[in-house]
Amino acid sequence: MRRRRMGALHVVGEPRISFRQQPAAVVAKNGGHGAVVEEIHGLIRVYKDGHVERLPAIPAVPCTWGGTAPDAPGGVVARDVVVDPATGVWARLYAPTSAGDGARRPVVVYFHGGGFCVGSAAWSCYHEFLAQLAARAGCAVMSVDYRLAPEHRLPAAFDDGLAAVRWLRHQAAASASASACCNDDLSWWRARCGFDRVFLMGDSAGASIALHVAARLGQGQLGALPPLTVRGAVLIQPFLGGEGRTASEKNVAQPPRSALTLATSDCYWRLALPAGASREHPWCNPLSGRAAPRLETTPLPPLLVCVSETDILRDRNLELCRALREAGKRVEQAVYGGVGHAFQVLHNCHLSQPRTQEMLAHIKAFVSAR
């Protein structure tokens, strides 16, 4: 089972999917949990009795840049904080060290990827990427470690996203009050945050969380937001699905160690959606005829959608952009040639590759313009 303490091991890897029945000897070795009924190789196994095993394919890293650590890479400080003790949701906070000019930085609320089933704000790849984002875009970042399926099926991740914004609103209120002068554990971070410039952001499943949270906020599910102001949302390769196959799902050639295959995607949706739901469920396909309320009637902030050319989700991402524009929403899109799903966090030398730097530049421009 996944541990919820700070710095606990959370894992990611290069998924390959397999479904198989196991012989009795293997079942006994696995603690008597029964056959493996769903598995993404190197990432997650789900047993017949409901037991879930997550595998250490990519390491988690502890947050060692606490307080005002001078040795944080890129001039960034970071710290872990509990967001909701009742659910165990926590977040890793990042901010540039250059606060001496008194400038308040835009605040990014970030949701990691992993098909709603694996992943953590403590993954080394996200730790590195978000430190770079904080440094390059000059942002304060709140990286949310939300609950995972299948133990917590959707809408748990969306609920946790809303809880993260509620927590951020509380921090904004503390910053605006006279008590903000006191030197509590988070005063270093609040002092760097411009709470009137908040951006929802995420990649893959995290991008879907960002979109759903933006829609819920637009519908008033959190009530009045001030002193927070959400200025935009950045959706990086949003994880979407549907019963029918798109051209990119059928035809995009995937390398042997692709971050997302069609079989892997299907498995994630089986584990994440409510039991018995199809991939036409609006939480999977927001353009489904079942979606309510409709895009046209849902207030949304300006959006930047980042699409990868060789991602199986490419066509769904481009279709989402078209639908949002037709619904009267303000949408920018950026397509990154020659790269696949989650290239910016999962590939070797991801931070030095030109496409990742291009993405960071696009995000910086989008945030800076608002």
C-alpha positions in Angstrom: 0.0 0.0 0.0 1.1 3.5 -0.7 2.5 5.3 2.4 1.4 8.9 3.1 4.1 10.2 5.3 6.5 12.9 4.1 9.3 11.7 1.9 7.7 8.2 1.5 8.8 6.2 -1.5 6.6 6.9 -4.5 7.6 5.4 -7.8 7.4 5.9 -11.6 8.8 4.0 -14.5 8.6 3.1 -18.1 5.3 1.2 -18.3 4.6 -1.9 -20.2 1.2 -3.5 -19.7 0.5 -7.2 -19.0 -2.6 -9.0 -17.7 -2.1 -12.6 -16.5 -3.2 -15.2 -14.1 -0.5 -16.4 -11.7 0.2 -20.0 -10.6 -0.5 -21.0 -7.0 3.1 -20.8 -6.0 3.4 -17.2 -7.1 0.1 -16.3 -5.4 1.5 -17.7 -2.1 4.8 -15.8 -2.6 2.7 -12.6 -3.0 1.2 -12.9 0.5 -1.9 -14.8 -0.5 -3.6 -11.8 -2.2 -4.7 -14.0 -5.1 -4.0 -13.6 -8.8 -2.7 -10.4 -10.3 -5.7 -9.0 -12.2 -4.1 -5.7 -13.5 -0.4 -4.9 -13.9 1.6 -2.2 -15.6 5.1 -3.6 -15.6 7.5 -1.9 -13.2 4.8 0.4 -11.8 1.8 -1.2 -10.2 0.1 -4.5 -9.6 -3.5 -5.0 -8.5 -4.4 -8.3 -6.9 -7.7 -10.2 -6.9 -8.4 -9.3 -3.3 -7.9 -5.6 -4.0 -4.4 -5.3 -2.6 -2.3 -2.8 -4.5 1.5 -2.9 -4.9 3.5 0.0 -6.3 7.0 -0.8 -7.5 10.2 1.3 -7.1 11.0 1.9 -10.8 12.1 5.5 -10.3 13.2 6.8 -7.0 11.6 9.4 -4.8 13.8 12.1 -3.2 13.4 13.7 0.1 13.0 17.5 0.3 16.4 18.7 1.5 16.2 22.3 0.5 14.3 23.4 3.6 13.9 26.9 4.8 16.5 29.2 3.2 19.1 26.5 2.2 21.8 28.3 0.2 22.8 25.3 -1.8 19.5 24.6 -3.5 20.0 24.2 -7.3 19.0 27.1 -9.5 18.5 29.4 -6.5 15.4 27.6 -5.4 14.3 26.7 -1.9 11.8 23.9 -1.2 9.9 22.4 1.7 7.2 19.7 2.3 3.9 20.6 4.0 0.7 18.8 4.9 -2.3 20.2 3.0 -5.1 18.0 4.5 -4.4 15.9 7.5 -7.7 14.0 7.1 -6.8 12.6 3.7 -3.0 12.6 4.0 -2.6 15.0 1.0 0.6 17.0 1.1 2.6 19.3 -1.2 6.1 20.3 -1.9 6.6 24.0 -2.0 9.2 25.7 -4.2 10.2 29.4 -4.5 13.2 31.3 -6.0 15.6 32.5 -3.4 15.7 36.0 -4.9 13.1 37.6 -2.7 15.3 40.5 -1.6 13.7 42.8 -4.2 10.4 42.4 -2.5 8.7 41.1 -5.6 5.9 38.7 -5.2 6.0 35.7 -7.6 3.2 34.1 -9.6 2.0 30.9 -7.8 1.7 27.6 -9.7 -0.4 24.9 -8.3 1.0 21.8 -10.0 -0.4 18.2 -10.3 1.9 15.4 -11.3 1.1 12.7 -13.9 0.8 9.0 -13.6 -2.6 8.0 -14.9 -4.2 8.8 -11.6 -2.7 5.6 -10.3 1.0 6.1 -9.7 3.2 9.1 -9.0 4.2 11.6 -6.4 5.4 15.1 -5.8 8.5 13.4 -4.4 9.5 11.7 -7.7 13.0 12.8 -8.6 11.9 13.8 -12.2 9.2 16.1 -10.9 11.5 17.5 -8.1 14.0 18.5 -10.8 11.5 19.8 -13.3 9.6 22.0 -10.9 12.8 23.4 -9.4 13.7 24.4 -12.9 10.2 25.8 -13.5 10.5 27.9 -10.3 13.9 29.2 -11.3 13.2 29.7 -15.1 9.7 31.2 -14.8 10.3 33.0 -11.5 7.4 31.2 -9.9 6.5 29.9 -6.5 5.2 26.3 -7.0 2.9 24.1 -4.9 3.4 20.5 -6.1 0.4 18.5 -4.9 0.6 14.9 -3.8 -3.0 13.8 -4.3 -4.6 10.4 -3.5 -4.2 7.7 -6.1 -6.5 5.1 -7.7 -7.6 2.4 -7.5 -7.7 2.8 -3.7 -9.2 6.3 -4.3 -11.0 6.4 -7.6 -12.0 9.6 -9.3 -13.2 12.1 -8.3 -10.8 11.8 -5.3 -8.0 13.4 -7.2 -10.3 16.3 -8.3 -11.5 16.7 -4.7 -7.8 16.9 -3.6 -7.1 19.5 -6.2 -9.9 21.6 -4.9 -8.6 21.1 -1.3 -5.2 22.3 -2.4 -6.7 25.5 -3.7 -8.6 25.9 -0.5 -5.4 25.5 1.5 -3.7 28.1 -0.8 -6.6 30.5 -0.1 -5.9 30.1 3.6 -2.2 31.0 3.1 -3.2 34.0 1.0 -5.5 35.2 3.8 -2.7 34.7 6.4 -0.3 36.7 4.2 -2.8 39.5 3.9 -3.5 39.6 7.6 -1.4 41.3 10.4 -0.4 37.8 11.6 1.6 37.4 8.4 4.4 39.2 10.2 5.0 36.3 12.5 7.8 33.9 11.5 5.9 30.6 11.2 7.0 27.6 9.2 5.6 29.0 5.9 6.3 32.7 6.2 9.4 32.3 4.0 7.1 30.9 1.2 4.2 33.2 1.6 6.6 36.2 1.4 7.5 35.2 -2.1 3.9 34.5 -3.3 1.8 36.9 -5.4 -1.6 35.3 -4.5 -3.4 37.5 -7.0 -1.6 35.6 -9.9 -2.3 31.9 -9.4 -2.0 29.3 -12.2 -3.3 25.8 -12.2 -0.9 23.4 -14.0 -0.2 19.7 -14.5 1.0 17.1 -16.9 -0.9 14.0 -18.2 -3.4 13.0 -15.4 -2.3 16.1 -13.6 -3.4 18.3 -16.5 -6.8 16.7 -16.4 -6.9 17.5 -12.7 -6.0 21.1 -13.4 -8.8 21.4 -16.0 -11.4 19.9 -13.7 -10.3 22.0 -10.8 -10.5 25.1 -13.1 -14.0 24.1 -14.1 -15.1 23.5 -10.5 -13.8 26.9 -9.5 -15.6 28.5 -12.4 -18.8 26.8 -11.2 -18.3 28.3 -7.7 -17.7 25.1 -5.9 -15.2 26.7 -3.6 -17.2 29.9 -3.1 -15.4 33.3 -3.2 -11.7 33.0 -4.0 -10.3 36.4 -2.9 -7.6 37.1 -2.0 -6.7 34.4 -4.6 -7.1 35.2 -8.3 -6.7 32.3 -10.8 -5.2 33.9 -13.9 -4.8 30.8 -16.1 -4.2 27.1 -16.5 -1.4 25.2 -18.3 -2.3 21.7 -19.5 0.7 19.6 -20.5 -0.3 16.6 -22.6 -3.7 16.2 -20.8 -4.7 12.6 -20.2 -8.0 12.1 -21.9 -9.7 9.0 -23.4 -12.8 7.7 -25.1 -14.3 4.5 -26.4 -13.5 5.3 -30.1 -9.9 5.3 -31.1 -8.3 8.5 -32.6 -5.8 8.4 -35.5 -2.9 9.1 -33.2 -4.0 6.3 -30.8 -4.1 3.9 -33.7 -1.1 5.1 -35.8 1.5 6.8 -33.8 4.5 4.5 -33.6 5.7 4.1 -30.0 9.3 3.4 -28.9 9.7 0.2 -26.8 9.9 2.2 -23.6 7.2 4.7 -24.3 5.8 6.6 -21.3 2.2 5.9 -22.4 0.9 3.1 -24.7 -2.7 2.5 -25.6 -2.9 -0.6 -23.4 -1.4 1.3 -20.5 -3.9 4.1 -21.0 -6.8 1.7 -21.0 -5.5 0.1 -17.8 -5.2 3.4 -16.0 -8.8 4.3 -16.9 -10.1 1.0 -15.7 -8.4 1.6 -12.3 -9.2 5.3 -12.0 -12.8 5.6 -13.2 -15.8 4.6 -11.0 -16.3 0.8 -11.1 -18.2 -0.1 -14.3 -17.8 3.3 -16.0 -16.8 3.4 -19.7 -14.2 5.7 -21.2 -17.1 8.0 -22.3 -17.5 9.1 -18.7 -16.9 12.9 -18.7 -14.0 12.5 -16.3 -12.3 10.6 -19.0 -13.8 12.3 -22.1 -14.8 15.9 -21.3 -16.1 16.2 -24.8 -18.5 13.3 -24.4 -22.2 13.9 -24.9 -22.6 13.0 -21.2 -20.5 16.0 -20.0 -22.5 18.4 -17.9 -22.3 21.3 -17.6 -21.2 21.9 -21.1 -18.0 23.8 -22.0 -20.0 26.7 -23.3 -21.5 27.4 -19.9 -18.4 26.7 -17.8 -16.3 29.7 -16.9 -12.6 28.9 -17.5 -9.5 31.1 -17.2 -7.1 31.5 -20.2 -5.4 28.2 -21.1 -2.1 27.0 -22.6 -2.3 23.4 -23.9 1.1 21.7 -24.5 0.9 18.9 -27.1 3.6 16.3 -28.1 3.8 15.3 -31.7 4.4 11.6 -31.2 2.1 11.2 -28.2 -0.9 8.9 -28.6 -2.9 11.6 -26.9 -2.0 14.2 -29.6 -5.3 14.1 -31.4 -7.4 14.2 -28.3 -5.3 17.2 -27.0 -5.8 19.1 -30.3 -9.5 18.2 -30.3 -9.8 19.7 -26.8 -8.2 22.9 -28.0 -10.7 23.1 -30.9 -13.6 22.5 -28.6 -12.5 25.0 -26.1 -12.1 27.7 -28.8 -15.5 26.9 -30.2 -16.9 27.3 -26.7 -15.5 30.8 -26.6 -12.5 30.1 -24.3 -9.1 31.7 -24.7 -6.7 29.0 -25.7 -3.1 28.9 -26.7 -1.5 25.7 -28.0 2.1 24.7 -28.4 3.1 21.5 -30.3 6.5 20.0 -29.6 7.9 18.1 -32.6 9.6 14.7 -32.5 8.8 14.0 -28.8 6.3 11.8 -27.0 4.3 11.7 -23.8 5.9 13.2 -20.7 9.2 13.8 -22.5 9.9 16.8 -20.2 10.1 14.6 -17.1 10.8 11.0 -18.1 13.5 11.0 -20.7 17.2 11.0 -20.0 18.7 14.5 -19.9 15.1 15.8 -20.1 16.0 19.2 -18.6 18.8 19.8 -21.1 17.0 18.8 -24.2 15.8 21.7 -26.4 12.1 20.8 -26.4 12.0 20.9 -22.6 13.6 24.3 -22.6 11.2 25.4 -25.3 8.3 24.3 -23.1 9.6 26.1 -20.0 10.0 29.3 -22.2 6.3 28.9 -23.4 5.1 28.5 -19.8 7.1 31.5 -18.6 5.7 33.7 -21.4 2.1 32.6 -20.7 2.5 33.3 -17.0 4.3 36.6 -17.5 1.6 37.9 -19.8 -0.9 37.6 -17.0 
